[in-house]
Each structure stands twice: as C-alpha cells, then as structure tokens.
Amino acid sequence: MSTRTLPLLFINLGGEMLYILDQRLRAQNIPADKAKKVMNDIISTMFNKKFLEELFKPQELYSKKALRTVFDRLAHASIMRLNQASMDKLYDLMTMAFKYQVLLCTRPKDILLVSFNHMDAIKEFVKDSPSILSQVDETFRQLIEMYTPLLSGEFQLIRQTLLIFFQDMHIRVSIFLKDKVQNSNGRFVLPTSGPVPYGTQIPGLIRIFSCTGEEVNRLQFTNGGNYTSALREGSFEIFGDRVTKLGTNMYSVCRPVETHMSGTSKNSAQHPKVSTAPNPLAKEELNLLARLMGGLEIHKAGNSDSGFRVNLFNTDEEEEEALSLRPDELCYGVISIQATKDQQANAELSKIMEEFSESGDQCPSSSSKGDDLLAMMDGL
C-alpha cells in the first residue's frame, strides 16, 4: 500500500464533486452569485493551508466511512445543503467516475495527468477570486514537487492502492451505461483499442534474442484490438496540454445522471456492507481526522446569507424514495457527548484542537470543531 495516495484520492474526488455540483447548480437555476459563492467556499475550504499540510503527510488510506465523513463536511462548507439521499448520490457519482479514470490509466503515471486535469478545472472555477486561486496554485506546486520525481513502480503502487480502495464499489451510473462502458452489474468495460501507453509499442511483435543480446528471430501475432501509437506525452507542468481527457468535466454537455443499485432487487444494498466489528485503528483514525478536518468549517447561514438546498435527483419524490431505501449501515447517528472529557483523556487531541482554536483569523468558530468532529465520529 502506498503512503502517497491520499492527496491524489482527495483532489480527484474533490474535482469530480465540483463538476457535479456545478452541473446541478446550473440545472436548478440557482442565481449566479449564490452558485459562485458555493463553489468558492468549497474550494477555499478544500485548499485550506492547515488542512493540506495534514493531507500531504505520508499516511495510509483510512476507511471509506472516514473519507465519506470528510466529504460530507466539505460539501456543507457553504450555504448549500444536501439531504442524505442526495449526498449518497453525489458520493457515488464522485467515486465511480474516478474509479473509471483510474482503470483507464494504462500507464500508472497518467494518474498524475488526471489529477492535473482536475486541478486545471478547479483553477477555472476560481479564476475571478485571486486569493483562492493562489491557494490552488500553491497546492499545484506541491503536487508537482511531490509526484513528478516518482518512479514508474511507485505510481503503479499508487494505482493498485486506489483500485483496492474502489474494488467493492459497483454503483451503476446512467452516463456510463448509456455509453456502454459499464455493465448492468456495475462493472466497467475496458477497451481493447485506442492509443497504447506513451513510451510503448503497439502489441503484435515478438523479438527473440540470443544469449549475447543479438536479435535472432521475429514472430508476429494478432493482438485482438485496434491499437494506435501514443500521440505525445502530456505536460506535467503547472500549465500545459495534458493530452488525456480523463479527469475533464464529463457533465459539460448537460444530460441527466442517475445512479442505480447494482443488485436485482430494490431492497438489495447498493453499497458494500460496512463492518460493525470493532476497529483497532479507530482511535488513530479519529486523531487523524481531527487533524485533517480542523480546517473544514460547516457554514452556518446568518441573517445575510440565504441558504438553499440542492437536489441531485430529478424530483423531490425521487429523492425521498432513495432516502427511504437507504441501507441502515449508511445512517450516521449523531449524539451528544462530553468532548471535554475526551480532551482530558487524550492530551494530543486536546493540543491539536487548541491549536485550531488559536488560528481564529481563518476560522472564527474553530473552537467548536473538536466537539463537532467527535459527535460526528462517535457513531463510526
């Protein structure tokens, strides 16, 4: 398992989330100023300096439920609200889109180009907000500095780590089904044609060498596909042509997007079962999330803010039906606990929360984040 996977996972899923929210805000005719505020608030929170410092530290991937908690918090970093059914659908679309992109990366290093496509799009969303744009550019430079020197084997390990993370997710998505790149069981159809990875040759030739390294024979075979040579290598600089379209906005052409259960019965769960067995790493994971989510502030609408709800379904009735069919294991219970006791029992966590309380210039109400986080995580 690679300890460098988390930043790429977060940025690519975050990019897909922004694509989907942008499409839904336009589809629901949300006023431009409110839509822009939502995108700016989420991106600003997503690229918070203290948050990214924790994100870029070498660390193992944590559970799907923990990652979902981070994105729940991130999606509500502005005046927009999603109910649980819409949040489920948003997360399903995000994860399945990135899973498909990872599968199509025939060269493991192409995952970085996919990430750069997402970063390019995020920069476009905030091009009129210089302060947020500078946050995104700084993260872009960190990505280049951390990942471009890596060897092919390290990128292969990152790709395998991502595929292991996604392996039990088989949500059917209407766009993929219509384009015939996903089967009815939720599994993707990989192409047997198109350009080969950059730096490789079209399959069909076997060359045989002697023990002295001299070529002694050639054999040709039918490769069973319609392959072409790679055009050129995509740019790994902060500006440039990425060549690949993976990671670009597939919702730019407006068309309805639905998710479907992969089972035959509506009562069958569309999500993998979440184990209820005690997790020996739960304490460490909680401490990690406390550090990671310190900068994620749930926006509380004041008198000057008019909050609104975004529905990822076509109608409210569809959303209510999806909510009624929601598996019990996805219901995140939130109960009140004495967070001060936990702070006293865990000096490290208390110190971290105290540090966030002192950074009031960025997050005025950060003193309550530990309480919010512990309440959210108590049900995990």
N, C-alpha and C positions, 0 to 999 in steps of 0.2 A: 504494500500500500504506500502511495506517495504522500509525503507530508507537505507537498506544494500544491495540492489540488484545490483546497478550499477557496482561495481568491478567484480562480478561474470559474469554479462552480457558481460562486455568488454573483460575479459580474455577468456571466452569461444568462443565468436565471433572472437576474435583475433587468437585463436588457430585454428579455422576452416579456417580462411583466410590463415594462414601459410600453412596448409595442401594443400589447393587448389593451392596456388602459387607454392609450391614445386613441385606438380604434373605437372603443366603447364610448369615450367622452364625446367623440365626434358623432357617433351613431345616435346618441341620446340628446344631441343638440345642446350640450352644456355650453353656456356662454364662454367665449374665448378667454376672457380674463380669469374666470374660475378654473378652466381647464389648464391654462398656463400655470396658475398658482399650484394646482395639484402636482403637475409634472415637476415644477421647480422645487417644491417642498420635498417630494420623494427623492429626487436626485441629490439635493443638498444633504439630506439625511443619509442617503446611501453612501455618499463620498465624504462623510464626516471624518476629520483627521484622526481623532482618537479611535474611532471605530475601525478605520483601515489599518492603523498601527497594530491592532489586535488581529485583524484578519490576515495580515501578511506574515505573521509569525508562523514558522513551520509547526504544523499540528496535524493530527489525524482528523479525518472527516468524522463528524458525530452523527447521531441518529437522524432519520428522516423527520421524526416528530420535532426534534430540536430545530432543524433547519426550517421547518414549516412555521414554528413559533417566531423565528426571526423575520420571515417574510410577512406573517400576519401583522407584526408590529410595524414593519416598513410600509406596508400598503396603507396603513392608517396614520401615516406621518403628516397628513394634511387634512383638509376639511371634507374630503371624500370618505364615504362609509360603504362597506360591503357587508352583506349578511353572510352567514356561514356557508350557505349553498353557493353563492357567487364566489366567495373566497376559495372554496373547494375547486370550482371550475377554473378559476384563474390559475391556481397552483397546478392543476392537471395540465392545462394548456402550456404553461411555462416548462414543466418538467418533460413532457412528451416532445415538445419542439426541440429542446436542447439535446435530449436523448437521440433523436433522429439525426441531428447535426453531428454528434459525436460518432455515431455509427457510420456516417458518410465520410468521415475524415480518413481517407485511405492512407494518408501519411500522418502519423501521430502529431507532428509539429503543426499541422494545419489547424489544430485546436486553438493555437495562438492566433491564427488569422481569423478564425470565427470570433474569438474574443475581441479582436481589434475591430471587426465589423460592428459588433455591439457597441464598443466604445465610440466609434465614429458616429453612430446614430444617436447615442446619448449626448455627445457634444452638439449635434444639430438641434436637439430638443432645447438646449440651454444657451444657444448661440447669442441670445439677446440679454443674457444675465452674466456679466463678466466675472463676478465673484464666484458663482457656481462653476462656471467654465474653467476657472483656474484650479478649482478642486479636482475636476475631472482630468485636466491636463496633467496635474501632479500624479494622479493615480496611473495615468497612461505611461508616464515616465518610469514609475515604479515597476509596472508590468514589463516594460522593455528591459529594464535593468535586471530584473529577477529571472525572466524566462528566455530571452534570446540567447544567452550563453549555454543553455542546457543542451546536452547531447540527445541524440535520437532515442536512446534507450530510456532516458529519463522521461521524455514525452510519451513513450509507449507505456511506461508505468503509470503516468497521469491518466492516460486514456483508459487503461484497464481499471484503475481505481474508480473512474467515473462510470464505466459500464457495470461494474459490480454494484455501485450505488443505485443505478437505474434498473437493474436486471429484473426486478419483480414488478415493475410498473408497465402495465399493458392497457392503458386507457385509450379507447378509440376516439379519434378526432376527425370531425367531418371533412376538413380540408385534406387530410392525408388519405381518408377513404375515397373521396372523390377523385383525387389524383392517382389513385391505385398504388400508393406507396405503403399502404397499411392494410393488413388482412382483417377479416371480421373478428379474429381473436385478439386483436390489438397488437400483433407483432408486425414489425416493419419488413418491407420487401426491399432487399438490397439490389442495386442494379448490376447487370453484367455487361455494361457498355459504358462509353464515355472516356474522358481522359484518364490516363494512368497517373500515379503519383509523380510529382516533379522529381527528376533525377533517376527515373526508372525507364525501362524499355517496354514496348508492347509485348506481351507474352506470345509465344509461338515458336521460339527457337531454343534448342538445347545445344550448347557447345561443350565438347569433350576435350579435356586436356591431358597430356601425358604427365608423368611424374616430374618432368623437367620444366613444366609450365608451357609446353608448346601445344597449340591447338591442333588436334589430330582429326577431328570429325565434327560435323554439324547435322543435327536432326531437326526437322520441323514438325510441328503438330498443330491441330486445330484448337484454338483457345476457347471456343464456345461462346464468344462475345464479340461485340463491335467496339473495340478499344481504339483510342486515338492517343497521340503523344500529348504530353502536358504543354500548354501554351507557353507559360513562363512562371516563375516563382512570384508569389505575392509579396508585397512590401511589408517588412517588419519594423518600419519606421513609424513615427507618430503621424506622419502624413504619407499617403501613397495608395496605390491601387492594390487591393487585397487579392484580386483576381477571382477568388472563390465567392460565390453568392451565399454560402452558408453563413448564417448569423445576420443576414439582412432582414428587413421587415417583410414578412410574407403576408401581412394584413394591409399593405399599402393599396392593394386593389380590394375594395370593400366587398366582402361576401360573408354570409353568416357562418359562424364557427360553433359547432356543438361538440360536446363530449358525450360518450356513451359507455355504458357498462360493458365490460368485455365478456361477461357471462351471458347465458341464455335467459336467465330469469331476472326480473327486475329486483327481486329480493336478494340476489347474489351481490356480494360486495364488489365494488369496482376498484377498491384499494386493497393492497396486500394487508393481511392481518397484522396488527401491531401486537407484539408480545407483551403480556401483562406480567411476566416474570420479573423479579427484582433485578435491576441493572447495577452491577458492582461499580460501574463507572459513573453512576448518576451524580454523585457529589462533585466529581471532577468536571462533568459536563455542565452542571449548574454554575460552577465557578467560571468556566469558560464563557458561558452565555452571559453571566453578569458583566464580565469584561467586554465581551463582544457587543452587547446590546446597550451599553451605557450611553451611547450617543443616540439611540433610537427613541425619540420622544413621540408619544402618541399625542397628536394635536387635539386640544380641547377648544372647540369653537367658542369665541367670545361674542360680545354684542356686535362687533364689527364684522364678524365672519358669519356667512350664511352657509351652513353645511348642507350637503346633499348626498343622496345615495345613488350608487351606480349598480345597475343590474346587468350581469353578464349573460342573462337569458333573454329570449325574445319577449317574454311577457312575465308579469308578476306571478301568474298562475304556474308557469313552468318552474319558476324559482322556488315557489312554495312546495311544489311536488317533489323537486330534487331535495329540498330540506327534509321532507318527511321520510324520504328513502335513505337518508344519510346514515351510514353504519354507526353503531353505538361507540365503537372504539375511536371514532374521529371526533367525538364530543369532548371538548376540552373544558373540564369543570374548573371554575374559578371560585375559590373560597377564601375567606379572610383568615389570616394567620398573624401571629405576633412576630413581625420581621425583626424587631429589636432583639428578641431572644436569639434569633439565628445570627444576628450580627455579633452578639456577645460570644456565641459558641464558635464562631468562625472569624478569627481575627483578620485573616487575609481578605475575606469577602467584605468585611466591615471597612477595611482600609481602602479597598477599591471603590466602594460606594461613597466613602468620604471624599476621595479624590474627585469623583464626578460632581459631588455637591459643591466643591470649591470652584469648579470651572463654570461659573454662572454666566460668563459673558456669552457662551454659546448655547447653553441650555438652562434657562432661568429656573425651571422647576425640577432640575435633575435630582434633587434630594429625595424625591418620591419614586425614583426609578427602581431602586432596590426592592421597595415594597411591591411595586407593580410586577417586577420580574419574578419575585418569589411567589406571588399569588398566581401568576400565570404558570409557573413551573411546578407548583405543588401537585397539580393533577397529572403530571407526566410520569 
